[in-house]
Amino acid sequence: MGPLVTGSAVVGSSALARKLSVKLLQRLALTFLEPRLASWRYQRDAGGDLEQTLQGGQMKREEDAGRGDPKETDIPSGEEEEDYEIAEEIEEVVEMLLTGLRDKDTIVRWSVAKGVGRVTGCLPQELADEVVAQVLELFRPTGTKCGEGVWYFHIDIALIALIPQESDAAWHGGCLALAELARRGLLLPHRLPTVTPIVQMALAYDVRRGPHSIGAHVRDAAAYVCWACARAYEPSLLTDSVQVLASSLLVGACYDREVNCRCECWTS
């Protein structure tokens, strides 16, 4: 499947062709996966109880079964998920999608982010957690250390530009992917302490390049992450995150020089 994206000069030079190629990759990947809603995903309707969510949301499935919802009644139990084998091609597709989050064009990154959410939602929890970890790698500054799955960032906003890091395209694509994962309940609550400092840095992302600076698209995507989390999680799970992000959102809503960023921060 690699030549679909990288094996053609036309695809490599055209943003529209790359966008359509990654869309095709997503659809091909979904044909290798069973059409299901991940039983391990976080569901706000379950009352915010993570233990109940990880057990498969049995109560919600029984309610939906009583209403005859075909999507929910086809969801297998957690035990059946363990026996579900994933085709080798899926690993290749996921790797290409993660690479696409660094694409130079926004329309491609946006399409890839949605594809990451769709494919991850059909994977077992262990494999999906690996995908989330790879998305978080997009934000990891060079030379930082990781302890027990938590990245340690220097949160002094004035020093962000001094930290060697991924490109602005990678930050933008990573934020879009995090928002899609959170919106679909695939970013489990135990990841929030890791994601919060990343979003805080993204809300203040501003890199000087010559006579101008870039970063408005990253700040806009970071506000989208906040919006998605606020609607996906119970308020009790966001208490610590709100205390960290509220000031950054308020500053962005009042003083960001870009109108769209101010609107996004205000909405979030």
C-alpha positions in Angstrom: 0.0 0.0 0.0 3.0 2.3 0.3 3.2 3.2 -3.4 -0.3 4.7 -3.2 1.2 7.6 -1.2 4.9 7.7 -1.9 5.4 5.9 -5.3 4.1 8.6 -7.6 5.5 12.0 -8.5 2.0 13.3 -9.0 0.8 12.2 -5.6 3.9 13.6 -4.0 3.5 17.1 -5.6 -0.3 17.4 -5.2 -1.9 18.1 -1.9 -5.3 16.9 -3.2 -3.8 13.7 -4.5 -2.1 13.0 -1.1 -5.4 13.7 0.7 -7.3 11.3 -1.5 -4.5 8.7 -1.1 -4.6 8.8 2.7 -8.4 8.5 2.5 -8.1 5.4 0.4 -5.5 4.0 2.8 -8.0 4.5 5.7 -10.8 2.7 3.9 -8.5 -0.1 2.9 -7.4 -0.5 6.6 -11.0 -0.6 7.7 -11.7 -3.5 5.4 -9.1 -5.5 7.4 -10.8 -4.6 10.7 -14.1 -5.8 12.0 -16.8 -3.1 12.0 -17.1 -2.5 15.7 -17.2 0.2 18.3 -14.4 -0.3 20.8 -15.8 -1.5 24.0 -12.9 -0.1 25.9 -13.5 3.5 24.8 -14.4 6.1 27.4 -18.1 6.9 27.4 -19.4 9.9 29.2 -22.9 8.4 29.3 -21.5 5.6 31.6 -21.3 8.2 34.4 -17.5 8.8 34.1 -16.7 5.5 35.7 -13.5 4.4 34.1 -13.7 0.9 35.5 -17.1 0.4 34.1 -16.0 1.7 30.7 -13.0 -0.6 30.6 -15.3 -3.6 31.4 -17.1 -2.9 28.1 -19.9 -0.6 29.0 -22.2 -3.6 29.4 -25.2 -1.6 30.7 -25.2 0.7 27.7 -25.0 -2.2 25.3 -27.9 -3.9 27.0 -30.0 -0.7 26.7 -29.1 -0.3 23.0 -29.8 -3.9 22.4 -33.3 -3.4 23.8 -33.8 -0.5 21.3 -32.5 -2.7 18.5 -29.5 -0.6 17.6 -27.5 -2.8 15.1 -24.2 -1.0 15.7 -24.1 -1.6 19.4 -25.5 -5.1 19.4 -22.7 -6.3 17.1 -20.0 -5.3 19.5 -18.2 -8.3 20.9 -17.2 -8.7 24.5 -13.8 -8.0 25.9 -12.9 -11.7 25.8 -13.7 -11.9 22.1 -11.6 -8.8 21.5 -8.5 -10.7 22.9 -9.0 -13.3 20.2 -9.3 -10.8 17.4 -6.3 -11.0 15.2 -5.1 -7.9 13.4 -3.7 -8.1 9.9 -0.1 -7.2 9.3 -1.1 -4.6 6.8 -2.7 -2.5 9.5 0.7 -1.8 11.1 1.9 -0.4 7.8 -1.2 1.7 7.3 -0.9 3.2 10.8 2.7 4.0 10.3 1.9 5.8 7.1 -0.9 7.7 8.7 1.3 8.8 11.6 3.8 10.0 9.0 1.0 11.9 7.3 0.4 13.9 10.4 3.7 15.7 9.5 2.5 16.6 6.0 3.2 20.1 4.8 -0.5 20.7 3.8 -3.3 21.2 6.3 -5.9 19.4 4.3 -3.8 16.3 4.3 -3.1 16.5 8.1 -6.8 17.0 8.8 -7.8 14.0 6.8 -5.1 11.8 8.3 -6.1 12.9 11.9 -9.7 11.7 11.2 -8.3 8.5 9.7 -6.2 7.8 12.9 -9.4 8.2 14.9 -11.4 5.8 12.7 -8.7 3.1 12.6 -7.8 3.4 16.3 -11.5 2.9 17.2 -11.5 -0.5 15.6 -8.3 -1.8 17.3 -8.0 -3.7 20.6 -7.0 -1.5 23.6 -3.4 -2.6 23.7 -2.7 -1.7 20.1 -4.7 1.5 20.3 -2.7 2.6 23.3 0.4 2.2 21.1 -1.1 4.4 18.5 -1.8 7.1 21.1 1.8 6.8 22.4 3.1 7.3 18.8 0.9 10.4 18.4 2.4 11.8 21.6 5.9 11.3 20.2 5.1 14.1 17.7 5.4 16.6 20.5 8.5 15.2 22.2 11.3 17.8 22.3 14.7 16.4 21.4 16.6 15.1 24.5 13.6 14.9 26.9 13.2 11.9 29.0 10.1 9.8 29.7 9.2 8.3 33.0 6.4 5.8 33.3 4.7 7.1 30.1 4.8 10.8 31.1 6.8 13.3 29.1 8.5 16.0 31.2 8.2 19.4 29.5 9.7 22.7 30.5 6.5 24.7 30.8 8.2 28.1 30.8 6.5 29.4 27.7 9.3 31.9 27.0 11.7 29.1 26.5 9.6 27.1 24.1 11.5 28.4 21.0 14.8 27.3 22.6 13.7 23.7 22.9 14.6 21.6 19.8 11.3 20.1 18.7 9.3 18.8 15.8 8.0 21.1 13.1 4.9 23.2 13.4 3.2 20.8 10.9 3.8 17.9 13.3 2.4 19.9 16.3 -0.6 20.8 14.2 -1.2 17.3 13.0 -0.6 15.9 16.5 -3.2 18.3 18.0 -5.8 17.4 15.4 -5.2 13.7 16.1 -5.5 14.1 19.9 -8.7 16.0 19.4 -10.2 13.3 17.2 -9.1 10.6 19.6 -10.6 12.5 22.6 -13.8 13.2 20.7 -14.3 9.5 20.0 -13.4 8.5 23.6 -10.2 6.8 22.5 -8.0 9.0 24.6 -8.5 7.3 28.0 -8.5 9.5 31.1 -5.2 8.2 32.4 -3.5 10.0 29.4 -4.9 13.4 30.5 -1.9 14.3 32.8 0.4 13.7 29.8 -1.7 15.6 27.3 -2.4 18.7 29.4 1.1 20.2 29.4 1.4 19.5 25.7 -1.8 21.4 25.0 -0.7 24.2 27.2 2.5 24.6 25.2 0.5 24.3 21.9 -1.8 27.1 23.0 1.2 29.4 23.2 3.0 28.0 20.2 4.6 30.9 18.3 7.9 30.5 16.3 9.7 33.4 14.8 10.8 32.9 11.2 12.3 35.9 9.5 10.1 39.0 9.6 7.1 37.0 10.7 6.1 34.2 13.0 4.1 31.0 12.6 1.9 29.0 15.0 -1.7 30.3 14.6 -2.8 26.9 13.1 -1.2 25.1 16.1 -2.9 27.3 18.6 -6.2 26.8 16.8 -5.8 23.0 16.9 -4.9 23.1 20.6 -8.1 25.0 21.3 -9.9 22.3 19.4 -8.4 19.7 21.7 -9.7 21.6 24.7 -13.2 21.8 23.1 -13.2 18.0 22.4 -12.0 17.1 25.9 -14.6 19.3 27.5 -17.4 17.5 25.7 -16.0 14.0 25.9 -15.1 13.7 29.6 -16.9 14.1 32.9 -16.0 17.4 34.7 -14.5 15.6 37.6 -11.9 14.1 35.4 -10.8 17.5 34.1 -10.4 19.3 37.4 -6.6 19.3 37.3 -6.4 20.0 33.5 -8.8 23.0 33.8 -6.7 24.6 36.4 -3.7 24.4 34.1 -5.4 25.3 30.8 -7.9 27.9 31.9 -5.4 30.7 32.1 -3.9 29.9 28.7 -7.4 29.8 27.1 -8.3 33.1 28.7 -5.1 34.7 27.4 -5.7 33.4 23.9 -9.4 34.5 23.9 -8.4 38.0 24.9 -5.0 38.7 23.3 -4.2 36.3 20.5 -3.6 38.3 17.3 -5.5 35.9 15.1 -9.3 36.2 15.1 -9.9 32.5 14.5 -7.6 31.6 17.5 -9.5 34.0 19.8 -12.8 32.5 18.7 -11.6 29.0 19.3 -10.2 29.8 22.7 -13.5 31.5 23.7 -15.5 28.6 22.4 -13.4 26.1 24.3 
